């Protein structure tokens, strides 16, 4: 998903958005982000905050097991960099760092 500020900033790339009922998202091509090309992000330095935070996403409600530091934290298990098992200190530190970011979007 993208914020209205990000939508305005990324509009220069053309018809790249799809609209949900409430939120705006980057389009997908063949199941992947429109900017994922040759195995890398084509707009890496300009990517939206949701992409910076990937593979984590945050929700205001959820299962008890997902509750961490005031929000429910989820991880995209399809991300090739995710290793299932007990969270390491580095993993927990990363989540805490993301939660401190003032641009955090919680759905």
Beta strands, then each sheet from edge to edge (+ up, - down):
strand 1: 17-19
strand 2: 24-26
strand 3: 28-29
strand 4: 32-33
strand 5: 36-37
strand 6: 40-41
strand 7: 56-59
strand 8: 67-68
strand 9: 71-75
sheet 1: 1+ 2-
sheet 2: 3+ 4-
sheet 3: 5+ 6-
sheet 4: 7+ 9- 8+
end
